[in-house]
Amino acid sequence: MKAKDYVNNLVEMLKKDPQIGELEVIYSQDDEGNSYQKVNFHACLLKTKGLKNQYIDVEIQIDEDEIDKNTTALCIN
């Protein structure tokens, strides 16, 4: 999923019901919903390898002021 699609979905949800903005944010550890945890950190930018694979190798975290062609992913937690 692209960051713009993720953000647009959140914006549309907030337009329908602004109270959603006051909810805690959690994430599912797997696609079956076997475990959930709270999102504790702000999103960050990363340079990664293997985005087409299930397991992704992170090479380096990128400062948000230094985004460039090496930035490959937005991490939400």
PDB file of N, CA, C and O in Angstrom:
ATOM      1  N   MET A   1       0.847  -1.172   0.000  1.00  0.00           N
ATOM      2  CA  MET A   1       0.000   0.000   0.000  1.00  0.00           C
ATOM      3  C   MET A   1       0.896   1.240   0.000  1.00  0.00           C
ATOM      4  O   MET A   1       1.920   1.283   0.683  1.00  0.00           O
ATOM      5  N   LYS A   2       0.510   2.199  -0.742  1.00  0.00           N
ATOM      6  CA  LYS A   2       1.250   3.464  -0.805  1.00  0.00           C
ATOM      7  C   LYS A   2       0.814   4.377   0.342  1.00  0.00           C
ATOM      8  O   LYS A   2      -0.330   4.310   0.791  1.00  0.00           O
ATOM      9  N   ALA A   3       1.724   5.226   0.811  1.00  0.00           N
ATOM     10  CA  ALA A   3       1.441   6.133   1.925  1.00  0.00           C
ATOM     11  C   ALA A   3       0.232   7.018   1.627  1.00  0.00           C
ATOM     12  O   ALA A   3      -0.591   7.264   2.509  1.00  0.00           O
ATOM     13  N   LYS A   4       0.126   7.495   0.390  1.00  0.00           N
ATOM     14  CA  LYS A   4      -0.995   8.381   0.047  1.00  0.00           C
ATOM     15  C   LYS A   4      -2.332   7.659   0.182  1.00  0.00           C
ATOM     16  O   LYS A   4      -3.318   8.275   0.587  1.00  0.00           O
ATOM     17  N   ASP A   5      -2.391   6.374  -0.146  1.00  0.00           N
ATOM     18  CA  ASP A   5      -3.628   5.605  -0.001  1.00  0.00           C
ATOM     19  C   ASP A   5      -3.979   5.420   1.473  1.00  0.00           C
ATOM     20  O   ASP A   5      -5.143   5.518   1.863  1.00  0.00           O
ATOM     21  N   TYR A   6      -2.964   5.152   2.280  1.00  0.00           N
ATOM     22  CA  TYR A   6      -3.157   4.973   3.715  1.00  0.00           C
ATOM     23  C   TYR A   6      -3.688   6.261   4.343  1.00  0.00           C
ATOM     24  O   TYR A   6      -4.661   6.238   5.096  1.00  0.00           O
ATOM     25  N   VAL A   7      -3.040   7.380   4.028  1.00  0.00           N
ATOM     26  CA  VAL A   7      -3.427   8.676   4.588  1.00  0.00           C
ATOM     27  C   VAL A   7      -4.802   9.093   4.079  1.00  0.00           C
ATOM     28  O   VAL A   7      -5.620   9.580   4.859  1.00  0.00           O
ATOM     29  N   ASN A   8      -5.072   8.916   2.796  1.00  0.00           N
ATOM     30  CA  ASN A   8      -6.379   9.285   2.240  1.00  0.00           C
ATOM     31  C   ASN A   8      -7.508   8.523   2.920  1.00  0.00           C
ATOM     32  O   ASN A   8      -8.576   9.083   3.170  1.00  0.00           O
ATOM     33  N   ASN A   9      -7.276   7.250   3.220  1.00  0.00           N
ATOM     34  CA  ASN A   9      -8.283   6.458   3.914  1.00  0.00           C
ATOM     35  C   ASN A   9      -8.547   7.033   5.300  1.00  0.00           C
ATOM     36  O   ASN A   9      -9.699   7.131   5.722  1.00  0.00           O
ATOM     37  N   LEU A  10      -7.488   7.413   6.012  1.00  0.00           N
ATOM     38  CA  LEU A  10      -7.664   8.014   7.337  1.00  0.00           C
ATOM     39  C   LEU A  10      -8.401   9.344   7.253  1.00  0.00           C
ATOM     40  O   LEU A  10      -9.274   9.622   8.075  1.00  0.00           O
ATOM     41  N   VAL A  11      -8.058  10.164   6.272  1.00  0.00           N
ATOM     42  CA  VAL A  11      -8.719  11.458   6.100  1.00  0.00           C
ATOM     43  C   VAL A  11     -10.215  11.263   5.845  1.00  0.00           C
ATOM     44  O   VAL A  11     -11.040  11.966   6.428  1.00  0.00           O
ATOM     45  N   GLU A  12     -10.562  10.325   4.989  1.00  0.00           N
ATOM     46  CA  GLU A  12     -11.981  10.062   4.700  1.00  0.00           C
ATOM     47  C   GLU A  12     -12.713   9.584   5.953  1.00  0.00           C
ATOM     48  O   GLU A  12     -13.853   9.980   6.194  1.00  0.00           O
ATOM     49  N   MET A  13     -12.063   8.734   6.750  1.00  0.00           N
ATOM     50  CA  MET A  13     -12.687   8.269   7.990  1.00  0.00           C
ATOM     51  C   MET A  13     -12.926   9.442   8.937  1.00  0.00           C
ATOM     52  O   MET A  13     -13.981   9.528   9.566  1.00  0.00           O
ATOM     53  N   LEU A  14     -11.954  10.340   9.042  1.00  0.00           N
ATOM     54  CA  LEU A  14     -12.085  11.504   9.921  1.00  0.00           C
ATOM     55  C   LEU A  14     -13.154  12.479   9.435  1.00  0.00           C
ATOM     56  O   LEU A  14     -13.830  13.116  10.243  1.00  0.00           O
ATOM     57  N   LYS A  15     -13.307  12.598   8.107  1.00  0.00           N
ATOM     58  CA  LYS A  15     -14.359  13.458   7.567  1.00  0.00           C
ATOM     59  C   LYS A  15     -15.738  12.925   7.942  1.00  0.00           C
ATOM     60  O   LYS A  15     -16.640  13.699   8.265  1.00  0.00           O
ATOM     61  N   LYS A  16     -15.901  11.607   7.899  1.00  0.00           N
ATOM     62  CA  LYS A  16     -17.187  10.994   8.230  1.00  0.00           C
ATOM     63  C   LYS A  16     -17.495  11.113   9.714  1.00  0.00           C
ATOM     64  O   LYS A  16     -18.647  11.312  10.101  1.00  0.00           O
ATOM     65  N   ASP A  17     -16.459  10.990  10.549  1.00  0.00           N
ATOM     66  CA  ASP A  17     -16.667  11.067  11.996  1.00  0.00           C
ATOM     67  C   ASP A  17     -15.396  11.598  12.659  1.00  0.00           C
ATOM     68  O   ASP A  17     -14.477  10.824  12.924  1.00  0.00           O
ATOM     69  N   PRO A  18     -15.327  12.897  12.930  1.00  0.00           N
ATOM     70  CA  PRO A  18     -14.135  13.507  13.530  1.00  0.00           C
ATOM     71  C   PRO A  18     -13.738  12.909  14.881  1.00  0.00           C
ATOM     72  O   PRO A  18     -12.584  13.033  15.291  1.00  0.00           O
ATOM     73  N   GLN A  19     -14.670  12.266  15.573  1.00  0.00           N
ATOM     74  CA  GLN A  19     -14.348  11.652  16.868  1.00  0.00           C
ATOM     75  C   GLN A  19     -13.337  10.514  16.717  1.00  0.00           C
ATOM     76  O   GLN A  19     -12.691  10.127  17.691  1.00  0.00           O
ATOM     77  N   ILE A  20     -13.198   9.983  15.512  1.00  0.00           N
ATOM     78  CA  ILE A  20     -12.217   8.929  15.267  1.00  0.00           C
ATOM     79  C   ILE A  20     -10.813   9.417  15.613  1.00  0.00           C
ATOM     80  O   ILE A  20      -9.957   8.623  16.005  1.00  0.00           O
ATOM     81  N   GLY A  21     -10.575  10.709  15.470  1.00  0.00           N
ATOM     82  CA  GLY A  21      -9.277  11.286  15.783  1.00  0.00           C
ATOM     83  C   GLY A  21      -8.881  11.158  17.246  1.00  0.00           C
ATOM     84  O   GLY A  21      -7.710  11.336  17.584  1.00  0.00           O
ATOM     85  N   GLU A  22      -9.827  10.855  18.114  1.00  0.00           N
ATOM     86  CA  GLU A  22      -9.547  10.705  19.546  1.00  0.00           C
ATOM     87  C   GLU A  22      -9.317   9.252  19.954  1.00  0.00           C
ATOM     88  O   GLU A  22      -9.032   8.975  21.119  1.00  0.00           O
ATOM     89  N   LEU A  23      -9.438   8.322  19.004  1.00  0.00           N
ATOM     90  CA  LEU A  23      -9.254   6.901  19.316  1.00  0.00           C
ATOM     91  C   LEU A  23      -7.775   6.537  19.409  1.00  0.00           C
ATOM     92  O   LEU A  23      -6.930   7.151  18.758  1.00  0.00           O
ATOM     93  N   GLU A  24      -7.475   5.527  20.230  1.00  0.00           N
ATOM     94  CA  GLU A  24      -6.120   4.977  20.274  1.00  0.00           C
ATOM     95  C   GLU A  24      -5.853   4.243  18.961  1.00  0.00           C
ATOM     96  O   GLU A  24      -6.766   3.662  18.374  1.00  0.00           O
ATOM     97  N   VAL A  25      -4.609   4.271  18.506  1.00  0.00           N
ATOM     98  CA  VAL A  25      -4.218   3.577  17.277  1.00  0.00           C
ATOM     99  C   VAL A  25      -3.514   2.279  17.660  1.00  0.00           C
ATOM    100  O   VAL A  25      -2.568   2.280  18.448  1.00  0.00           O
ATOM    101  N   ILE A  26      -3.988   1.179  17.094  1.00  0.00           N
ATOM    102  CA  ILE A  26      -3.370  -0.130  17.315  1.00  0.00           C
ATOM    103  C   ILE A  26      -3.047  -0.749  15.964  1.00  0.00           C
ATOM    104  O   ILE A  26      -3.500  -0.274  14.923  1.00  0.00           O
ATOM    105  N   TYR A  27      -2.262  -1.810  15.995  1.00  0.00           N
ATOM    106  CA  TYR A  27      -1.977  -2.536  14.753  1.00  0.00           C
ATOM    107  C   TYR A  27      -2.034  -4.031  15.010  1.00  0.00           C
ATOM    108  O   TYR A  27      -1.829  -4.492  16.133  1.00  0.00           O
ATOM    109  N   SER A  28      -2.311  -4.770  13.968  1.00  0.00           N
ATOM    110  CA  SER A  28      -2.356  -6.221  14.034  1.00  0.00           C
ATOM    111  C   SER A  28      -0.975  -6.761  13.691  1.00  0.00           C
ATOM    112  O   SER A  28      -0.343  -6.312  12.735  1.00  0.00           O
ATOM    113  N   GLN A  29      -0.511  -7.730  14.477  1.00  0.00           N
ATOM    114  CA  GLN A  29       0.811  -8.293  14.208  1.00  0.00           C
ATOM    115  C   GLN A  29       0.831  -9.204  12.985  1.00  0.00           C
ATOM    116  O   GLN A  29       1.894  -9.456  12.418  1.00  0.00           O
ATOM    117  N   ASP A  30      -0.316  -9.691  12.580  1.00  0.00           N
ATOM    118  CA  ASP A  30      -0.371 -10.522  11.379  1.00  0.00           C
ATOM    119  C   ASP A  30      -1.699 -10.307  10.670  1.00  0.00           C
ATOM    120  O   ASP A  30      -2.595  -9.641  11.189  1.00  0.00           O
ATOM    121  N   ASP A  31      -1.811 -10.874   9.489  1.00  0.00           N
ATOM    122  CA  ASP A  31      -3.010 -10.638   8.685  1.00  0.00           C
ATOM    123  C   ASP A  31      -4.242 -11.373   9.200  1.00  0.00           C
ATOM    124  O   ASP A  31      -5.347 -11.139   8.709  1.00  0.00           O
ATOM    125  N   GLU A  32      -4.069 -12.261  10.186  1.00  0.00           N
ATOM    126  CA  GLU A  32      -5.201 -12.983  10.755  1.00  0.00           C
ATOM    127  C   GLU A  32      -5.737 -12.339  12.036  1.00  0.00           C
ATOM    128  O   GLU A  32      -6.746 -12.786  12.582  1.00  0.00           O
ATOM    129  N   GLY A  33      -5.062 -11.290  12.515  1.00  0.00           N
ATOM    130  CA  GLY A  33      -5.512 -10.619  13.724  1.00  0.00           C
ATOM    131  C   GLY A  33      -5.313 -11.435  14.986  1.00  0.00           C
ATOM    132  O   GLY A  33      -6.117 -11.349  15.914  1.00  0.00           O
ATOM    133  N   ASN A  34      -4.239 -12.234  15.033  1.00  0.00           N
ATOM    134  CA  ASN A  34      -3.985 -13.063  16.208  1.00  0.00           C
ATOM    135  C   ASN A  34      -3.501 -12.272  17.418  1.00  0.00           C
ATOM    136  O   ASN A  34      -3.630 -12.731  18.552  1.00  0.00           O
ATOM    137  N   SER A  35      -2.950 -11.095  17.183  1.00  0.00           N
ATOM    138  CA  SER A  35      -2.435 -10.280  18.276  1.00  0.00           C
ATOM    139  C   SER A  35      -2.458  -8.817  17.853  1.00  0.00           C
ATOM    140  O   SER A  35      -2.227  -8.491  16.689  1.00  0.00           O
ATOM    141  N   TYR A  36      -2.739  -7.943  18.811  1.00  0.00           N
ATOM    142  CA  TYR A  36      -2.781  -6.506  18.548  1.00  0.00           C
ATOM    143  C   TYR A  36      -1.895  -5.784  19.544  1.00  0.00           C
ATOM    144  O   TYR A  36      -1.754  -6.212  20.690  1.00  0.00           O
ATOM    145  N   GLN A  37      -1.297  -4.682  19.100  1.00  0.00           N
ATOM    146  CA  GLN A  37      -0.490  -3.845  19.977  1.00  0.00           C
ATOM    147  C   GLN A  37      -0.753  -2.385  19.654  1.00  0.00           C
ATOM    148  O   GLN A  37      -1.195  -2.046  18.557  1.00  0.00           O
ATOM    149  N   LYS A  38      -0.469  -1.513  20.640  1.00  0.00           N
ATOM    150  CA  LYS A  38      -0.635  -0.083  20.425  1.00  0.00           C
ATOM    151  C   LYS A  38       0.500   0.450  19.556  1.00  0.00           C
ATOM    152  O   LYS A  38       1.635  -0.015  19.652  1.00  0.00           O
ATOM    153  N   VAL A  39       0.189   1.419  18.714  1.00  0.00           N
ATOM    154  CA  VAL A  39       1.218   2.148  17.965  1.00  0.00           C
ATOM    155  C   VAL A  39       1.812   3.145  18.952  1.00  0.00           C
ATOM    156  O   VAL A  39       1.093   3.976  19.508  1.00  0.00           O
ATOM    157  N   ASN A  40       3.121   3.063  19.171  1.00  0.00           N
ATOM    158  CA  ASN A  40       3.783   3.881  20.180  1.00  0.00           C
ATOM    159  C   ASN A  40       4.656   4.987  19.611  1.00  0.00           C
ATOM    160  O   ASN A  40       5.053   5.898  20.338  1.00  0.00           O
ATOM    161  N   PHE A  41       4.955   4.919  18.337  1.00  0.00           N
ATOM    162  CA  PHE A  41       5.913   5.852  17.755  1.00  0.00           C
ATOM    163  C   PHE A  41       5.317   6.564  16.548  1.00  0.00           C
ATOM    164  O   PHE A  41       4.403   6.052  15.901  1.00  0.00           O
ATOM    165  N   HIS A  42       5.836   7.732  16.254  1.00  0.00           N
ATOM    166  CA  HIS A  42       5.439   8.441  15.045  1.00  0.00           C
ATOM    167  C   HIS A  42       6.011   7.701  13.836  1.00  0.00           C
ATOM    168  O   HIS A  42       6.976   6.946  13.957  1.00  0.00           O
ATOM    169  N   ALA A  43       5.417   7.922  12.700  1.00  0.00           N
ATOM    170  CA  ALA A  43       5.913   7.297  11.464  1.00  0.00           C
ATOM    171  C   ALA A  43       7.332   7.771  11.184  1.00  0.00           C
ATOM    172  O   ALA A  43       7.715   8.882  11.551  1.00  0.00           O
ATOM    173  N   CYS A  44       8.108   6.908  10.526  1.00  0.00           N
ATOM    174  CA  CYS A  44       9.467   7.287  10.143  1.00  0.00           C
ATOM    175  C   CYS A  44       9.747   6.791   8.731  1.00  0.00           C
ATOM    176  O   CYS A  44       9.064   5.904   8.219  1.00  0.00           O
ATOM    177  N   LEU A  45      10.756   7.374   8.120  1.00  0.00           N
ATOM    178  CA  LEU A  45      11.159   7.016   6.760  1.00  0.00           C
ATOM    179  C   LEU A  45      12.335   6.061   6.808  1.00  0.00           C
ATOM    180  O   LEU A  45      13.211   6.183   7.664  1.00  0.00           O
ATOM    181  N   LEU A  46      12.352   5.100   5.878  1.00  0.00           N
ATOM    182  CA  LEU A  46      13.396   4.084   5.870  1.00  0.00           C
ATOM    183  C   LEU A  46      13.926   3.819   4.466  1.00  0.00           C
ATOM    184  O   LEU A  46      13.239   4.047   3.470  1.00  0.00           O
ATOM    185  N   LYS A  47      15.151   3.338   4.411  1.00  0.00           N
ATOM    186  CA  LYS A  47      15.703   2.734   3.196  1.00  0.00           C
ATOM    187  C   LYS A  47      15.688   1.238   3.465  1.00  0.00           C
ATOM    188  O   LYS A  47      16.267   0.770   4.445  1.00  0.00           O
ATOM    189  N   THR A  48      15.024   0.492   2.593  1.00  0.00           N
ATOM    190  CA  THR A  48      14.822  -0.938   2.820  1.00  0.00           C
ATOM    191  C   THR A  48      15.219  -1.762   1.604  1.00  0.00           C
ATOM    192  O   THR A  48      15.436  -1.239   0.510  1.00  0.00           O
ATOM    193  N   LYS A  49      15.305  -3.060   1.832  1.00  0.00           N
ATOM    194  CA  LYS A  49      15.467  -4.044   0.757  1.00  0.00           C
ATOM    195  C   LYS A  49      14.367  -5.081   0.919  1.00  0.00           C
ATOM    196  O   LYS A  49      13.939  -5.376   2.034  1.00  0.00           O
ATOM    197  N   GLY A  50      13.923  -5.620  -0.179  1.00  0.00           N
ATOM    198  CA  GLY A  50      12.983  -6.729  -0.124  1.00  0.00           C
ATOM    199  C   GLY A  50      11.537  -6.350   0.041  1.00  0.00           C
ATOM    200  O   GLY A  50      10.784  -7.105   0.656  1.00  0.00           O
ATOM    201  N   LEU A  51      11.107  -5.211  -0.479  1.00  0.00           N
ATOM    202  CA  LEU A  51       9.707  -4.821  -0.328  1.00  0.00           C
ATOM    203  C   LEU A  51       8.739  -5.766  -1.027  1.00  0.00           C
ATOM    204  O   LEU A  51       7.541  -5.748  -0.740  1.00  0.00           O
ATOM    205  N   LYS A  52       9.238  -6.583  -1.930  1.00  0.00           N
ATOM    206  CA  LYS A  52       8.370  -7.550  -2.607  1.00  0.00           C
ATOM    207  C   LYS A  52       8.268  -8.850  -1.826  1.00  0.00           C
ATOM    208  O   LYS A  52       7.505  -9.743  -2.196  1.00  0.00           O
ATOM    209  N   ASN A  53       9.036  -8.959  -0.748  1.00  0.00           N
ATOM    210  CA  ASN A  53       9.038 -10.164   0.083  1.00  0.00           C
ATOM    211  C   ASN A  53       8.207  -9.925   1.339  1.00  0.00           C
ATOM    212  O   ASN A  53       7.838  -8.792   1.648  1.00  0.00           O
ATOM    213  N   GLN A  54       7.920 -11.007   2.055  1.00  0.00           N
ATOM    214  CA  GLN A  54       7.184 -10.885   3.309  1.00  0.00           C
ATOM    215  C   GLN A  54       8.052 -10.242   4.385  1.00  0.00           C
ATOM    216  O   GLN A  54       7.557  -9.452   5.190  1.00  0.00           O
ATOM    217  N   TYR A  55       9.337 -10.572   4.405  1.00  0.00           N
ATOM    218  CA  TYR A  55      10.251 -10.033   5.410  1.00  0.00           C
ATOM    219  C   TYR A  55      11.133  -8.979   4.773  1.00  0.00           C
ATOM    220  O   TYR A  55      11.763  -9.218   3.743  1.00  0.00           O
ATOM    221  N   ILE A  56      11.171  -7.816   5.393  1.00  0.00           N
ATOM    222  CA  ILE A  56      11.853  -6.658   4.826  1.00  0.00           C
ATOM    223  C   ILE A  56      13.087  -6.343   5.655  1.00  0.00           C
ATOM    224  O   ILE A  56      13.017  -6.292   6.883  1.00  0.00           O
ATOM    225  N   ASP A  57      14.214  -6.132   4.990  1.00  0.00           N
ATOM    226  CA  ASP A  57      15.439  -5.721   5.658  1.00  0.00           C
ATOM    227  C   ASP A  57      15.540  -4.211   5.635  1.00  0.00           C
ATOM    228  O   ASP A  57      15.442  -3.588   4.578  1.00  0.00           O
ATOM    229  N   VAL A  58      15.736  -3.622   6.811  1.00  0.00           N
ATOM    230  CA  VAL A  58      15.912  -2.178   6.919  1.00  0.00           C
ATOM    231  C   VAL A  58      17.389  -1.870   6.886  1.00  0.00           C
ATOM    232  O   VAL A  58      18.160  -2.398   7.688  1.00  0.00           O
ATOM    233  N   GLU A  59      17.790  -1.010   5.951  1.00  0.00           N
ATOM    234  CA  GLU A  59      19.188  -0.615   5.854  1.00  0.00           C
ATOM    235  C   GLU A  59      19.489   0.571   6.748  1.00  0.00           C
ATOM    236  O   GLU A  59      20.515   0.593   7.428  1.00  0.00           O
ATOM    237  N   ILE A  60      18.589   1.577   6.754  1.00  0.00           N
ATOM    238  CA  ILE A  60      18.847   2.783   7.526  1.00  0.00           C
ATOM    239  C   ILE A  60      17.557   3.575   7.695  1.00  0.00           C
ATOM    240  O   ILE A  60      16.696   3.583   6.815  1.00  0.00           O
ATOM    241  N   GLN A  61      17.436   4.244   8.846  1.00  0.00           N
ATOM    242  CA  GLN A  61      16.338   5.185   9.048  1.00  0.00           C
ATOM    243  C   GLN A  61      16.778   6.529   8.485  1.00  0.00           C
ATOM    244  O   GLN A  61      17.921   6.944   8.678  1.00  0.00           O
ATOM    245  N   ILE A  62      15.879   7.204   7.795  1.00  0.00           N
ATOM    246  CA  ILE A  62      16.195   8.457   7.104  1.00  0.00           C
ATOM    247  C   ILE A  62      15.508   9.618   7.811  1.00  0.00           C
ATOM    248  O   ILE A  62      14.321   9.544   8.127  1.00  0.00           O
ATOM    249  N   ASP A  63      16.254  10.687   8.057  1.00  0.00           N
ATOM    250  CA  ASP A  63      15.692  11.891   8.666  1.00  0.00           C
ATOM    251  C   ASP A  63      14.631  12.456   7.734  1.00  0.00           C
ATOM    252  O   ASP A  63      14.830  12.501   6.520  1.00  0.00           O
ATOM    253  N   GLU A  64      13.509  12.888   8.291  1.00  0.00           N
ATOM    254  CA  GLU A  64      12.395  13.371   7.449  1.00  0.00           C
ATOM    255  C   GLU A  64      12.771  14.591   6.617  1.00  0.00           C
ATOM    256  O   GLU A  64      12.108  14.881   5.621  1.00  0.00           O
ATOM    257  N   ASP A  65      13.819  15.311   7.005  1.00  0.00           N
ATOM    258  CA  ASP A  65      14.280  16.466   6.226  1.00  0.00           C
ATOM    259  C   ASP A  65      15.224  16.071   5.104  1.00  0.00           C
ATOM    260  O   ASP A  65      15.624  16.915   4.303  1.00  0.00           O
ATOM    261  N   GLU A  66      15.588  14.785   5.039  1.00  0.00           N
ATOM    262  CA  GLU A  66      16.558  14.323   4.053  1.00  0.00           C
ATOM    263  C   GLU A  66      15.986  13.285   3.089  1.00  0.00           C
ATOM    264  O   GLU A  66      16.735  12.484   2.530  1.00  0.00           O
ATOM    265  N   ILE A  67      14.667  13.289   2.889  1.00  0.00           N
ATOM    266  CA  ILE A  67      14.053  12.322   1.986  1.00  0.00           C
ATOM    267  C   ILE A  67      14.637  12.484   0.591  1.00  0.00           C
ATOM    268  O   ILE A  67      14.777  13.602   0.095  1.00  0.00           O
ATOM    269  N   ASP A  68      14.972  11.377  -0.033  1.00  0.00           N
ATOM    270  CA  ASP A  68      15.546  11.394  -1.367  1.00  0.00           C
ATOM    271  C   ASP A  68      15.213  10.107  -2.096  1.00  0.00           C
ATOM    272  O   ASP A  68      14.337   9.360  -1.661  1.00  0.00           O
ATOM    273  N   LYS A  69      15.887   9.837  -3.183  1.00  0.00           N
ATOM    274  CA  LYS A  69      15.582   8.652  -3.995  1.00  0.00           C
ATOM    275  C   LYS A  69      15.874   7.350  -3.263  1.00  0.00           C
ATOM    276  O   LYS A  69      15.391   6.293  -3.669  1.00  0.00           O
ATOM    277  N   ASN A  70      16.672   7.413  -2.174  1.00  0.00           N
ATOM    278  CA  ASN A  70      16.968   6.209  -1.402  1.00  0.00           C
ATOM    279  C   ASN A  70      15.875   5.844  -0.404  1.00  0.00           C
ATOM    280  O   ASN A  70      15.889   4.750   0.158  1.00  0.00           O
ATOM    281  N   THR A  71      14.930   6.754  -0.182  1.00  0.00           N
ATOM    282  CA  THR A  71      13.835   6.475   0.733  1.00  0.00           C
ATOM    283  C   THR A  71      12.846   5.539   0.049  1.00  0.00           C
ATOM    284  O   THR A  71      12.331   5.841  -1.027  1.00  0.00           O
ATOM    285  N   THR A  72      12.588   4.398   0.689  1.00  0.00           N
ATOM    286  CA  THR A  72      11.743   3.397   0.038  1.00  0.00           C
ATOM    287  C   THR A  72      10.480   3.055   0.811  1.00  0.00           C
ATOM    288  O   THR A  72       9.566   2.446   0.257  1.00  0.00           O
ATOM    289  N   ALA A  73      10.413   3.442   2.100  1.00  0.00           N
ATOM    290  CA  ALA A  73       9.253   3.010   2.893  1.00  0.00           C
ATOM    291  C   ALA A  73       8.945   3.991   4.012  1.00  0.00           C
ATOM    292  O   ALA A  73       9.809   4.732   4.483  1.00  0.00           O
ATOM    293  N   LEU A  74       7.677   3.968   4.423  1.00  0.00           N
ATOM    294  CA  LEU A  74       7.192   4.713   5.577  1.00  0.00           C
ATOM    295  C   LEU A  74       6.807   3.670   6.624  1.00  0.00           C
ATOM    296  O   LEU A  74       5.932   2.838   6.382  1.00  0.00           O
ATOM    297  N   CYS A  75       7.455   3.712   7.779  1.00  0.00           N
ATOM    298  CA  CYS A  75       7.177   2.756   8.853  1.00  0.00           C
ATOM    299  C   CYS A  75       6.214   3.397   9.838  1.00  0.00           C
ATOM    300  O   CYS A  75       6.435   4.526  10.274  1.00  0.00           O
ATOM    301  N   ILE A  76       5.136   2.681  10.197  1.00  0.00           N
ATOM    302  CA  ILE A  76       4.132   3.268  11.079  1.00  0.00           C
ATOM    303  C   ILE A  76       4.348   2.901  12.540  1.00  0.00           C
ATOM    304  O   ILE A  76       3.624   3.415  13.393  1.00  0.00           O
ATOM    305  N   ASN A  77       5.291   2.050  12.873  1.00  0.00           N
ATOM    306  CA  ASN A  77       5.569   1.755  14.279  1.00  0.00           C
ATOM    307  C   ASN A  77       6.965   1.229  14.441  1.00  0.00           C
ATOM    308  O   ASN A  77       7.383   0.924  15.558  1.00  0.00           O
TER     309      ASN A  77
END
